Amino acid sequence: MIQTEIQFNVHKWNRQILNFYWWATFASLVLELTNLFFTRVPHPYYLLRYVLLPTGTLFVITLLTEILSRKFSHLMDKFTPITAIFIAETLLVAHPSVQVLRISMILPIMISAFYFRTVRLMWITGISLVLLLTTALLDPDLRGDPTGLVTSMGLLIMGAALVRGIMQRSLELLHHLNDTMDTLMKLQVQTVLAERAAKTDALTGLYNQNAFQQFIQEVLQHLQGSRVHLLLMDIDDFKQINDRFGHLAGNAVLQAVAQAIQRGLRSQDFVSRYGGDEFAALLIDTDFQRAETIAERLRTEISQLNLPEIEGQVTVSIGLHQLRPYDTADTVFQMTDALLYHAKRRGKNQLASSSLHHGENEISAKK
């Protein structure tokens, strides 16, 4: 079943409809004054009967609606169609001999279409028909033309049916648009999730190797100065952990180390699970001394983790390299990987680092 109501910015449309009523009042005044130069009716009578009375009535009706719109704005969607009825009736009574004005009674029906409410359209149409019939019975000009009256009433009914059809069709299109937007939103969410999954390591939640490679390529393309450092971390004796405690325990160790690394880095740093038990991080916008401090703090905090899955602690060996403007991704990883294995050979649980200002690697003391 088609929905018969639609929500939209009624305050905006009420304001535009009120503006239309003011313009209609002004246009009526201009047309009546223009016709003053062509009518054979005595001017004093014409000004009173066809200018002042109808225009004044239109002005009072519109002004009253304007006042009500300020005091009872939540009821304006009900006032505006009723105002249209009074405006159409005023025009009809002012010029009963002008048959074309009978069709002005379709104005409130058209105004009702703005609100997309079928019930309101029906009772507005009913009131318009009753007023048209009542006016015809009271006014001899209208009463003497039953064919025109029946035709006018038929046109009102046809107009209301057409407006209702347009409303229903609009609602169908709206529902189709909503369905399309929902589908697009779901596709966007799926795309974002797929892109994230393609860049994220499922076990640790960190970025994966591909994402890290893309990021470091971008960093190297825009590298200025020497305030970026690559940090490689490898869990010591991880194979023995898997062999002794099993892969589930190994996975728990990887997750715990990943969480410790995330806690120890800053928001601007970029970290990934680079391999099986290896992690890589880019420390952004920091000097070498600060980078060493961060790396050493990570090494210490990881060594102090209490891991019940392996009944003890783990340690990591770390290689830290300060990026140079002429570095490539390959040279960066070769240099940092060499530092990492240098730390391994020196006894593990160590930090090996190099900077632009040191010709040789600096090795921190084993803790």
C-alpha positions in Angstrom: 0.0 0.0 0.0 1.3 3.4 -1.0 2.1 5.8 1.9 -0.1 8.9 1.7 2.0 11.3 3.7 5.4 12.7 3.4 7.5 14.8 5.7 9.4 17.8 4.4 10.3 21.4 5.3 6.7 22.7 5.8 7.9 26.0 7.2 9.8 26.8 4.0 6.8 25.9 1.8 4.3 27.8 4.0 6.4 30.9 3.7 6.5 30.5 -0.1 2.7 30.0 -0.3 2.1 33.1 1.9 4.4 35.1 -0.5 2.2 33.8 -3.3 -0.9 35.0 -1.6 0.6 38.5 -1.2 1.6 38.6 -4.9 -1.9 37.4 -5.9 -3.4 40.2 -3.9 -1.1 42.7 -5.5 -1.8 41.3 -9.0 -5.5 41.5 -8.4 -5.2 45.2 -7.5 -3.1 45.9 -10.6 -5.5 44.1 -12.9 -8.6 45.7 -11.5 -7.0 49.2 -11.8 -5.9 48.5 -15.3 -9.4 47.4 -16.2 -10.7 50.7 -14.9 -9.6 52.3 -18.2 -11.7 49.9 -20.3 -14.8 49.4 -18.2 -18.1 51.1 -18.9 -19.1 50.9 -15.3 -19.1 54.3 -13.5 -15.7 54.7 -11.9 -16.8 55.4 -8.3 -19.0 52.3 -8.3 -16.2 50.3 -10.0 -13.6 51.3 -7.5 -15.8 50.3 -4.6 -17.3 47.1 -6.1 -14.4 45.7 -8.1 -11.3 47.2 -6.5 -11.6 48.2 -2.9 -14.0 45.4 -1.7 -12.3 42.4 -3.3 -8.7 43.7 -2.9 -9.4 44.8 0.7 -10.9 41.3 1.4 -7.9 39.6 -0.1 -5.5 41.8 1.9 -7.4 41.1 5.2 -7.4 37.4 4.6 -3.7 37.2 3.7 -2.8 39.5 6.6 -4.8 37.3 9.0 -3.0 34.2 7.7 0.3 36.0 8.1 -0.5 36.8 11.8 -1.6 33.3 12.5 1.5 31.9 10.9 3.6 33.7 13.5 1.5 32.7 16.5 0.6 29.2 15.4 3.3 28.1 13.0 2.7 24.4 13.7 -0.8 24.7 12.3 0.1 26.6 9.1 -0.2 23.5 6.9 -3.9 23.6 7.8 -4.4 27.3 7.5 -2.9 27.8 4.1 -5.3 25.6 2.1 -8.3 27.2 4.0 -6.9 30.7 3.1 -6.8 29.5 -0.6 -10.5 28.7 -0.3 -11.3 32.2 0.9 -9.2 33.8 -1.8 -10.8 31.7 -4.6 -14.3 32.4 -3.2 -13.6 36.2 -3.0 -12.5 36.2 -6.6 -15.6 34.2 -7.6 -18.0 36.5 -5.8 -16.3 39.7 -7.0 -16.7 38.6 -10.6 -19.5 36.1 -10.9 -20.0 36.8 -14.6 -16.4 35.9 -15.4 -16.9 32.2 -15.9 -13.2 31.4 -16.0 -12.9 32.5 -12.4 -15.0 29.5 -11.3 -11.9 27.4 -11.9 -10.1 29.5 -9.3 -11.7 27.0 -6.8 -9.0 24.6 -7.8 -6.4 26.8 -6.1 -6.9 25.2 -2.6 -6.8 21.8 -4.2 -3.4 22.7 -5.7 -2.2 24.1 -2.4 -3.1 20.9 -0.7 -0.8 19.0 -3.0 2.2 20.6 -1.3 1.5 18.7 1.9 1.1 15.2 0.4 -1.8 14.3 2.7 -4.7 12.5 1.0 -7.2 13.1 3.8 -6.6 16.9 3.7 -6.9 16.9 -0.1 -10.3 15.2 0.2 -11.8 17.5 2.7 -10.4 20.6 1.0 -12.0 19.4 -2.3 -15.3 18.8 -0.5 -15.3 22.3 1.1 -14.5 23.8 -2.3 -17.4 22.0 -4.0 -19.9 23.0 -1.3 -18.8 26.6 -1.5 -19.0 26.6 -5.3 -22.5 25.1 -5.1 -23.7 27.5 -2.4 -22.4 30.5 -4.2 -24.1 29.4 -7.4 -27.4 29.0 -5.5 -27.1 32.5 -4.0 -25.8 34.4 -7.0 -28.2 34.8 -10.0 -25.3 35.0 -12.5 -24.1 31.6 -11.5 -27.5 30.1 -10.9 -28.5 30.9 -14.4 -25.7 28.8 -15.9 -26.2 25.3 -14.6 -24.2 23.7 -17.4 -21.2 25.9 -16.5 -21.7 25.1 -12.8 -21.7 21.3 -13.4 -18.7 21.7 -15.7 -16.8 23.7 -13.0 -17.6 21.1 -10.3 -16.6 18.3 -12.6 -13.3 20.0 -13.3 -12.7 20.4 -9.6 -13.2 16.7 -9.0 -11.0 15.8 -12.0 -8.3 18.2 -10.7 -8.4 16.6 -7.2 -8.1 13.1 -8.7 -5.2 14.3 -10.8 -3.5 15.9 -7.8 -4.0 12.7 -5.8 -2.5 10.7 -8.7 0.5 13.0 -8.8 1.0 12.7 -5.0 0.9 8.9 -5.2 3.3 8.8 -8.1 5.7 11.2 -6.3 5.6 8.9 -3.2 6.4 5.9 -5.4 9.4 7.8 -6.8 10.4 8.8 -3.3 10.3 5.2 -2.1 12.3 4.1 -5.1 14.9 6.9 -4.3 15.0 5.8 -0.7 15.6 2.2 -1.7 18.3 3.3 -4.1 20.0 5.5 -1.5 19.9 2.6 1.0 21.4 0.3 -1.6 24.1 2.8 -2.3 24.8 3.3 1.4 25.2 -0.4 1.9 27.5 -0.7 -1.1 29.6 2.2 0.3 29.8 0.5 3.7 30.8 -2.8 2.1 33.4 -1.0 0.0 34.8 0.8 3.1 34.9 -2.5 5.0 36.5 -4.3 2.0 39.1 -1.6 1.7 39.8 -1.7 5.4 40.0 -5.5 5.3 42.5 -5.3 2.4 44.7 -3.0 4.5 44.2 -4.5 7.9 45.7 -7.6 9.6 42.8 -9.7 10.8 44.6 -11.0 14.0 46.1 -7.8 15.4 43.9 -5.1 13.9 47.0 -3.3 12.7 47.7 -2.3 9.1 49.2 -5.1 7.0 52.4 -5.1 4.9 50.8 -3.9 1.7 49.3 -0.9 3.4 52.6 -0.1 5.1 54.5 -0.3 1.8 52.0 2.1 0.2 52.3 4.5 3.1 56.1 4.5 3.2 56.2 5.1 -0.6 54.1 8.3 -0.1 56.3 9.4 2.8 59.5 9.0 0.7 57.9 11.0 -2.2 57.2 13.9 0.1 60.1 13.5 2.6 61.6 16.8 3.6 64.4 17.0 6.2 65.1 14.0 8.4 62.2 13.8 10.9 60.9 10.4 9.9 62.1 7.1 11.4 61.5 3.5 10.5 61.2 1.1 13.4 61.3 -2.7 12.9 60.4 -5.0 15.8 60.7 -8.8 15.9 59.6 -11.0 18.8 62.5 -12.9 20.1 62.3 -16.8 19.9 58.7 -16.7 18.6 59.1 -20.1 16.9 59.9 -21.7 20.2 56.8 -20.1 21.8 54.7 -21.6 19.0 56.4 -25.0 19.4 56.1 -25.1 23.1 52.7 -23.5 23.8 50.9 -23.8 20.5 49.7 -21.4 17.8 46.8 -20.1 19.9 49.2 -19.0 22.6 51.4 -17.5 19.8 48.4 -15.6 18.5 47.7 -14.2 22.0 51.3 -13.1 22.2 51.1 -11.3 18.8 47.9 -9.5 19.9 49.4 -8.5 23.3 52.5 -7.1 21.6 50.4 -5.3 19.0 48.3 -3.6 21.6 51.4 -2.6 23.6 52.9 -1.0 20.4 49.7 0.9 19.7 49.6 2.2 23.2 53.2 3.3 23.0 53.0 5.2 19.7 51.5 8.6 19.0 48.4 9.3 16.8 50.5 10.5 13.9 52.6 7.4 13.8 51.8 4.5 11.4 52.2 0.9 12.6 51.6 -2.4 10.9 52.1 -6.1 11.4 54.8 -6.5 8.7 55.3 -10.3 8.8 54.6 -13.3 11.0 56.2 -12.0 14.2 57.6 -8.7 12.9 56.1 -5.2 13.3 57.0 -2.0 11.4 56.3 1.6 12.4 57.0 5.0 10.9 57.6 7.6 13.5 56.5 10.9 12.0 57.8 14.4 12.7 60.2 13.6 15.5 64.0 14.0 16.0 66.3 11.1 16.4 66.7 11.4 20.2 62.9 11.3 20.6 62.6 8.4 18.2 65.1 6.4 20.2 63.3 7.2 23.4 60.0 5.9 21.9 61.6 2.7 20.6 63.4 2.0 24.0 60.1 2.6 25.9 58.3 0.1 23.6 61.1 -2.5 24.1 60.9 -2.1 27.9 57.1 -2.1 28.1 56.8 -5.2 25.9 59.4 -7.0 28.1 57.3 -6.3 31.1 54.0 -7.8 29.7 52.6 -10.6 31.8 51.4 -13.2 29.4 49.6 -16.2 31.1 49.3 -18.0 27.8 53.1 -18.6 27.9 53.5 -18.4 31.6 55.9 -15.5 31.5 57.2 -12.6 29.3 58.4 -12.0 25.8 61.0 -9.6 24.5 61.6 -7.9 21.1 64.6 -6.8 19.2 64.3 -3.5 17.5 66.0 -1.8 14.5 65.6 2.0 14.2 66.7 4.0 11.1 66.4 7.7 10.4 65.1 8.2 6.9 67.2 10.2 4.5 66.0 12.3 1.5 67.8 10.0 -0.9 66.4 6.7 0.6 64.2 4.3 -1.3 61.8 1.8 0.2 64.3 -1.0 -0.5 67.3 0.8 1.1 65.3 1.9 4.1 64.2 -1.7 4.9 67.6 -3.1 4.1 69.3 -0.7 6.5 66.7 -1.1 9.3 66.5 -4.9 8.9 70.3 -5.0 9.2 70.0 -3.1 12.4 67.3 -5.5 13.7 69.5 -8.5 13.1 72.4 -6.8 14.6 70.4 -6.4 17.8 69.5 -10.1 17.5 73.1 -11.2 17.2 74.1 -9.0 20.2 71.8 -11.1 22.5 68.2 -10.0 21.6 66.0 -7.7 23.7 68.0 -4.8 22.3 67.6 -1.6 20.2 70.0 -1.0 17.3 69.7 2.5 15.7 71.4 4.7 13.2 70.9 8.4 12.3 72.3 10.9 9.8 74.7 12.2 12.4 76.3 8.8 13.3 78.6 6.9 11.0 78.1 3.7 12.9 75.1 2.0 14.5 74.4 2.7 18.2 73.4 -0.3 20.3 71.5 0.2 23.5 72.5 -1.9 26.5 70.5 -5.1 27.1 67.9 -4.8 29.8 
